[in-house]
Amino acid sequence: MSVFTVEDSSNTTYLYGLDYPHIEDLTISCEGVEKRLRNLNITKASGPDSIRCRSLKELSFEIPVAPILSAIFQQ
């Protein structure tokens, strides 16, 4: 007996053919990013980028990180 199964994919709808409503471009401001950085909870775990919340928060007070991050997020 095998632990693997073969699924029937004949009724599967793929995302490529579906029509979705257009989402307008997002505007991410430096002020918004700065506010989020300063309100970070430093006791939370880092994300998949392995950057600690404490580092982001402390850097936001020392150097202008918000314009750099807002430009990255805008891309």
Secondary structure, 3 states (H helix, E strand, C coil): CCCCCCCCCCCCCCHHHCCCCCCCCCCCCHHHHHHHHHCCCCCCCCCCCCCCHHHHHHHHHHCCHHHHHHHHHHC
